[in-house]
Amino acid sequence: MSEPSIQARVDSRWAAVLWMVIGAVALGLSRGIRQPGFATNQDPGPAFFPILLGSLLLLAGLWRLILSFRVGKTSQHSETHSESTPKGMAARGNFGKWFPSLLIYPVLMLQVGFILSSALFAAWMLWVQGTRWWVAILVAAALAMTIQGLFGQVFHVQFPPGRFLSLP
């Protein structure tokens, strides 16, 4: 496979920076949670998830940034990553498609509720990454049903309802 274009590498760097910023913001905001996180073995506390997610986003962004500079420098790296690198969102030049969806998702959530907006968001993101549309819809529907089943039915978490449409 051919090397990613310069624009694809720039998009990949922007995606990496965005992931690191979101991760840093999540870590910063989690410091404001008054109840101590990691309370006990049975109850990790409310700060656990934002700290974990922020750390993972920060590390994934850093890794993506490092890879964006390494692409094309060594033939071993290009051969090893030739299958995965050009197919990603930023490597395909789709930054303009997925970044606005991050802004549309919370607005859509207010209108149609968490479950449906998350399913639509997941389907869109999978499709933008190059997944066939019918596979993206099936995976997004399975994800939405799993979230609803596990968190809604088992853990009794109430999801934000939509203004116009709300699924249970």
GIKAGI-V867560 format. One record per residue. PHI is phi in degrees with one decimal (NA if undefined). PSI is psi in radians with two decimals (999 if undefined). NEAR is the number of other C-alpha atoms within 12 Angstrom. Layout:
# GIKAGI-V867560
phi->PHI psi->PSI near->NEAR
phi->PHI psi->PSI near->NEAR
This chain:
# GIKAGI-V867560
phi->NA psi->2.67 near->16
phi->-79.7 psi->2.83 near->17
phi->-69.1 psi->2.59 near->28
phi->-63.6 psi->2.57 near->31
phi->-69.3 psi->2.92 near->20
phi->-61.1 psi->-0.72 near->19
phi->-62.2 psi->-0.68 near->19
phi->-64.2 psi->-0.69 near->27
phi->-68.3 psi->-0.65 near->32
phi->-64.8 psi->-0.78 near->26
phi->-59.9 psi->-0.70 near->31
phi->-64.2 psi->-0.66 near->39
phi->-68.1 psi->-0.70 near->31
phi->-63.0 psi->-0.72 near->28
phi->-62.2 psi->-0.73 near->37
phi->-63.0 psi->-0.77 near->31
phi->-63.2 psi->-0.73 near->26
phi->-61.5 psi->-0.77 near->28
phi->-61.6 psi->-0.73 near->29
phi->-67.6 psi->-0.67 near->27
phi->-65.1 psi->-0.81 near->23
phi->-61.4 psi->-0.73 near->26
phi->-62.7 psi->-0.75 near->28
phi->-65.7 psi->-0.69 near->27
phi->-64.2 psi->-0.75 near->21
phi->-61.4 psi->-0.74 near->26
phi->-64.6 psi->-0.74 near->25
phi->-64.1 psi->-0.77 near->19
phi->-68.5 psi->-0.55 near->19
phi->-68.3 psi->-0.35 near->25
phi->-68.6 psi->-0.40 near->19
phi->-81.6 psi->-0.08 near->16
phi->-75.0 psi->2.04 near->19
phi->-69.7 psi->-0.73 near->12
phi->-68.6 psi->2.30 near->15
phi->-64.1 psi->2.34 near->17
phi->-79.2 psi->2.94 near->22
phi->53.7 psi->0.82 near->18
phi->-64.1 psi->-1.02 near->14
phi->-141.0 psi->3.12 near->11
phi->-66.4 psi->-0.58 near->9
phi->-85.0 psi->-0.45 near->8
phi->-131.4 psi->1.77 near->14
phi->-70.9 psi->-0.23 near->17
phi->91.9 psi->2.87 near->20
phi->-72.4 psi->-0.32 near->21
phi->-85.5 psi->-0.16 near->25
phi->-59.8 psi->-0.92 near->24
phi->-64.2 psi->-0.84 near->22
phi->-62.6 psi->-0.60 near->28
phi->-68.2 psi->-0.77 near->29
phi->-64.0 psi->-0.86 near->22
phi->-63.6 psi->-0.79 near->25
phi->-60.9 psi->-0.74 near->28
phi->-65.0 psi->-0.76 near->25
phi->-64.1 psi->-0.74 near->23
phi->-65.0 psi->-0.71 near->29
phi->-62.5 psi->-0.82 near->29
phi->-67.4 psi->-0.71 near->23
phi->-65.2 psi->-0.69 near->26
phi->-64.7 psi->-0.73 near->28
phi->-63.3 psi->-0.76 near->26
phi->-62.8 psi->-0.77 near->21
phi->-63.9 psi->-0.68 near->32
phi->-63.7 psi->-0.78 near->27
phi->-61.2 psi->-0.79 near->19
phi->-64.3 psi->-0.60 near->28
phi->-65.8 psi->-0.48 near->35
phi->-85.5 psi->-0.43 near->23
phi->-84.1 psi->-0.37 near->22
phi->-60.4 psi->2.24 near->32
phi->90.1 psi->-0.18 near->23
phi->-83.4 psi->-0.60 near->15
phi->-128.5 psi->2.47 near->15
phi->-69.0 psi->-0.55 near->15
phi->-62.7 psi->-0.73 near->12
phi->-64.9 psi->-0.73 near->19
phi->-66.0 psi->-0.68 near->23
phi->-68.9 psi->-0.70 near->18
phi->-67.2 psi->-0.71 near->16
phi->-104.9 psi->0.19 near->24
phi->-64.4 psi->-0.48 near->21
phi->-76.2 psi->-0.63 near->16
phi->-99.0 psi->-0.58 near->23
phi->-61.7 psi->-0.89 near->31
phi->-71.9 psi->-0.23 near->30
phi->-88.7 psi->-0.22 near->25
phi->-69.3 psi->2.92 near->30
phi->-57.1 psi->-0.91 near->33
phi->-73.7 psi->-0.63 near->37
phi->-66.4 psi->-0.45 near->37
phi->-85.5 psi->0.01 near->29
phi->76.4 psi->0.48 near->29
phi->-98.8 psi->0.30 near->30
phi->-54.7 psi->-0.69 near->28
phi->-68.4 psi->-0.31 near->20
phi->-90.6 psi->-0.71 near->23
phi->-90.5 psi->-0.48 near->29
phi->-64.9 psi->-0.80 near->23
phi->-62.3 psi->-0.50 near->16
phi->-66.3 psi->-0.46 near->24
phi->-66.5 psi->-0.50 near->24
phi->-84.5 psi->-0.55 near->14
phi->-75.8 psi->-0.60 near->19
phi->-53.8 psi->-0.89 near->27
phi->-65.8 psi->-0.56 near->22
phi->-67.5 psi->-0.76 near->20
phi->-63.8 psi->-0.64 near->27
phi->-60.3 psi->-0.68 near->29
phi->-65.9 psi->-0.50 near->22
phi->-86.8 psi->-0.77 near->21
phi->-116.3 psi->-0.01 near->25
phi->95.8 psi->2.93 near->29
phi->-68.0 psi->-0.85 near->33
phi->-64.1 psi->-0.89 near->37
phi->-66.7 psi->-0.74 near->35
phi->-66.3 psi->-0.63 near->33
phi->-68.1 psi->-0.68 near->37
phi->-64.7 psi->-0.77 near->31
phi->-64.0 psi->-0.74 near->32
phi->-62.9 psi->-0.80 near->35
phi->-63.4 psi->-0.75 near->31
phi->-62.1 psi->-0.77 near->31
phi->-61.2 psi->-0.83 near->34
phi->-64.1 psi->-0.70 near->32
phi->-64.5 psi->-0.73 near->28
phi->-65.3 psi->-0.72 near->27
phi->-62.2 psi->-0.56 near->27
phi->-78.2 psi->-0.09 near->27
phi->109.8 psi->0.07 near->23
phi->-73.9 psi->2.55 near->21
phi->-60.1 psi->2.56 near->16
phi->-60.5 psi->-0.68 near->19
phi->-72.6 psi->-0.56 near->15
phi->-69.6 psi->-0.70 near->19
phi->-61.2 psi->-0.74 near->24
phi->-67.0 psi->-0.74 near->24
phi->-63.7 psi->-0.78 near->21
phi->-65.4 psi->-0.73 near->25
phi->-65.2 psi->-0.71 near->28
phi->-65.0 psi->-0.74 near->25
phi->-63.5 psi->-0.71 near->22
phi->-62.7 psi->-0.79 near->25
phi->-63.5 psi->-0.74 near->29
phi->-66.4 psi->-0.65 near->22
phi->-65.7 psi->-0.79 near->18
phi->-61.4 psi->-0.83 near->25
phi->-62.7 psi->-0.78 near->27
phi->-65.1 psi->-0.83 near->20
phi->-72.8 psi->-0.98 near->16
phi->-81.7 psi->-0.71 near->18
phi->-73.8 psi->-0.77 near->20
phi->-92.7 psi->-0.76 near->15
phi->-80.2 psi->-0.88 near->12
phi->-94.2 psi->-0.08 near->12
phi->57.0 psi->0.77 near->13
phi->-85.8 psi->2.30 near->16
phi->-89.7 psi->2.17 near->20
phi->-89.5 psi->2.65 near->26
phi->-59.1 psi->2.19 near->25
phi->-78.7 psi->2.75 near->21
phi->-89.2 psi->2.80 near->22
phi->-73.1 psi->-0.71 near->15
phi->-103.8 psi->-0.54 near->13
phi->-146.1 psi->2.30 near->18
phi->-140.5 psi->2.18 near->20
phi->-89.6 psi->2.68 near->24
phi->-62.5 psi->999 near->23
